[in-house]
Amino acid sequence: MENVLNVLPSSIKSEIQSIGSSGTLNEIRLRVGRKCIIYISNKEIVLEYIVVLKDLLDILVKASSNSIYAIQNDINQGFVTIKGGHRIGICGEVVIDNGKIKNIKNINSMNIRIARQIIGCSDKILPHIVDSQNFENTLIISSPGCGKTTMLRDIIRQLSQGIPNLHVAGVNVGVIDERGEIASIHNGIPGLDVGMRTDVLTNVPKNIGIEMLVRSMGIKIVATDEIGTDSDMEAIKYAALSGVGLIFTMHGKSIEDVYRKECIKSAIKEGLFDNIIILSNENGPGTIKKIHKIKKIEKEVV
């Protein structure tokens, strides 16, 4: 949390601190010319402070350690990740050059999402996907803010460390942390606990990172966040055919959303995944809404 407060303008920081700690701060929304809005334990609180353009620029300067050029690629993707795994989403005027995003200028709003590690949050899921003999390939889906990255992180940590109560020995896990949210890499070192047998690649597209880890690191399980492109699925298929276990996340609300994505649907029909776990925010982020066993649902959905 301190890492987030450190990038905020002093006026916003002091007003947030004055509210006290009656709940968990989840988001800070900043829109030029409008009042700052924060979400504490999913309750919206409108602050008195009116955001100005300089506030957003100052946040970027602090997030980049006074070198915005160093985070230009992240800005082009629409968000910047700071130490602690916290994500700063950015809106403004997108500059396109030859079909690719060259810059986002005239920035007018930001959404700072607070990342938290919740040790043990995957305890209820793990018995459904692993035992002393087998690991079942698993896809976790949820809408934004429902805890899929937090859940993925804890699954990675436990598979890497080993799970004594399930008689599961720790294994080598490879993580493609494209934007630094899973392990919160800072100066090459994970800032969050992802387990003693976990190897992390950052700042690399998922499809390239998956193949790199499978070829070079002798991993047993590969994990990454927010899959969904055809190139992602080709790399995932390569990993599966290499005998590597799969644990991934994607955006969605229901099993129907999963099957609407043609490349994901094809991967499921080819038997790449055994489980689809749906998370919601019904009882707070990370609420397990449903665990689908693929063999039981294919005929109903396809």
N, C-alpha and C positions, 0 to 999 in steps of 0.2 A: 504494500500500500504506500509506503514511503516513496518508492520510485515514481508513483503516479503524482503524489503531492509535489514532488520536486520539479516536475515539468510545468506545473500550473502557475499562472500569474498569482501574485501574492494576495490580491483581492479575493479571487475565487477560492484559493487555498484556505484563507482565514475564515471565510463564510462557511465552507464545508466543515472545517474543524469546530466551529462554534455550535454546530448542530448536535454534536456529541456522538456517542457510539451505541445508540439504541437499536441499531440493526447493521446489516451488511451492505456496504456500498458496492453496487454492481455496475453502474454506468454514469458517465458524466457527458451531457450533451451540450455542445457549444455552437450557437448560431449567431452570426454577426447581426447586431442590431436588435437582438432579442435576449430575454432573460435566460441565464444558465439554468438548466434543468438537471437534477440528479435523481437516481433511482436507488433507494435504500430498501433492501429486502423486497424488491419489486413494487415499492410504493413511490409514486412520483412526488418530488418536492421541487417547487419552483423557487429559485433563489432570487434575491433582489438585484443581484449584479447583472448589468446589461453588457453583453459581449461586444468587443470591438475587434476590428481586423488585426490590430497589433497583438492581441492576445493569442490568436491562432499562429501567427508568425513566430512569436516568442516560444510557443510550445514546440514548434518544429525545430527551432534553433537549439533548445535544450535537449530535445529528444535525439538530436544528431551530434551532441557534444560540440556545438558551434561549427558544424560542417554539414550544411544541408546537402551539399554535393554528394556526400558519402551515403546518404539515404535516398538519392534520387530514384533509383530503381524501385525501392519500396513505395515511394510516393506515386510512381507510375502505376503501381498495382492497386492503389487506392487506400493503402493503410501502412502504418509504420508500427513495428513492434519494439517496445522498450524493455529494459532490464526488468525481469520478473514475469515476462511473457504477456504483459498488458498490451492491448492492441488499440492504436489510435486510427480510427477510420476517417477518411478525408473526402469531402465533396467540394467541387469547384468546376472550373471550365477545363474540359479535357482537350488536350492538343493531340491530334492524330497525324502521323506522318507515315505514308506508305502502308496504311492499314494497321500500324502499331501505335500504341500510346507512347508519346514522346514526353509528355509532362501533364501535370494538373496545375493550372495557374488560377489566379483570382479565387483562391480558396475561401469558401464562405461558411463552412460548418465542419464540425468534428464530433465524433462519438468515441469516447474513451471507455473501453470495456475492461473491467478489472478481472484479471486472472487470479485464480486461487487453487492451490493444491489441496485436495481433500483426501488425506490418506485413508484407505479402506473403503472408499465409495463404491468400488467394484466388487466388494465381497459377495453381494447377492447374485452377481452375474457370473462370476468365475466357475461355480459348480456346473453351470449349464454349457460351458465351452471347453473345459479342460478337466482331465483326471490324470491319474498316475501313468496312464498308458497313451492317451491321445489328446491332441489339441484340435478343436473344430474351427475351421476358417469362419470368421465372423465379420459382419458389416453392421456398424452402429449408425443409426440415422436419427436426426432430430432437427427441429427448426433452430435458427440462431439463438443463442442465449439459454439453451436447455441443457447444457452440460456435457455435450459429447466429447469435447477436447479434454475436459477434466476427467471424464470416465476413461477415455483412451489412455491418458497418462498413467492412471492408477493401474490399469490392466497391464500396461507395459512394465511398470515398476514391479508388480507382483510376479509376472512371468519371469522377469529377469532375476529377481531375488530368490524365487522359489516360494512355494505355498505349502508349508508343513502340514496344516490341517487337512489338505487335500492330497497329501503325499506326492506333491509335484516338485521335482527338482528344478532349480533355476536353469534357464537356457540363454543362449546368445540371441539378443533381439536387436534388429537393425531398424533405426528410425530415420525417415526422411522428414526433417523439420523445416519445410521450405521457407517459412516466415518466422521461425523462432518461437512459436507459441507453445509447443509441446514441452520442450526441455528448457526453454529460456536460456539459450546459449549466450554467454557474454565473454568476449575475449577467448572464445574456444572452449569454455568450461560450462557445463550445464548448471543453471541456477536453481533448477528444481530436481527433485529426486526421481530419476527414471530407472533406477536399479543398477546393480554393480556389474551386470553382464550386458549392458546396453551400449551400442555404438550409434552415434548421431551424425548425420550429414545435414548441413544447413545451406541455405542460399542456392539451392539446386532444384530444377523442375522435378516433380515426382517421378515421371517416367524414367528420366536419366538416373536419378538417385536410387531407385529400386534396382535397376540393373547393376549399378556400381556396387551396391551392398551385397547382392547375391553372388557376384563374380569374385569379390575380393575379401569379404569379411567372414565367411563361413558361418553365416547366421542360420538359426533355426526358424525364426519368425520375423516377418517384416511388417512394419506398421507406419501409417501416415494418416494425415487428416484431410478431409474434404476432397475425396476423389470424384471423378465424374466425366473425364474426357476419354476419347477413344485411345489416345496415346497412353493414358494412365492404365487403361484396361489391358492393352497389349503388354505392358511391363508387368502387370499383375499376373497375367497368364504365364509369362516367362518365369516368374518366381514360383508359381504353383507347379509348373511342369518340372522345375528344378528341385521340388520336394520341400519348399519353404512354406511354413504356415503363414496365414494372412489375417491381419486385424486392421480394419480401416473404418473411416467414418465418411458420411456424406450428408448433404442437406435434404430434408424431407419431413413429412408429417405422418406418413402412413406407408403401409406395404404397397399400396397402389402407386404412390409416388416413386418408389424404387423401380417398379416394373414399367413406368412410363419412360424411364431413361433407357434408351435402346441398348447402349453398350453395357449397362449394368444388367439389364434383362438377359442379354446374350451370355454374359459371364455366369449368371445364376443357372441358366439352362445347360451350360457346359459343365456344371458341377463345381465351380470354383469356390462357392460359399456354402456353408452348412447352416449358419444361423443369421437371422436379421433381427437386431434388437432395436426397438423403438423407444426413444426417450421423450419425455414431455416435461413441462414446467408445472404440472398440476399440484404437486406437493413440494414445490421448489425445484431448482435445476437438478437434473440427474434422476428424476422420477422414472422408474422403469414401467413403461406403459404396456409393453408386450414383447415377448421373446418368441419369434417364429422359427420353427424348424423347417428348413426349406422343403424337405421331402413331403411334408404334410400340407404345404400350401400351394405347390406349383400348379396342380390341376385346377385349383380354385381361382387363381389370379391370371395365369397365362392365357 
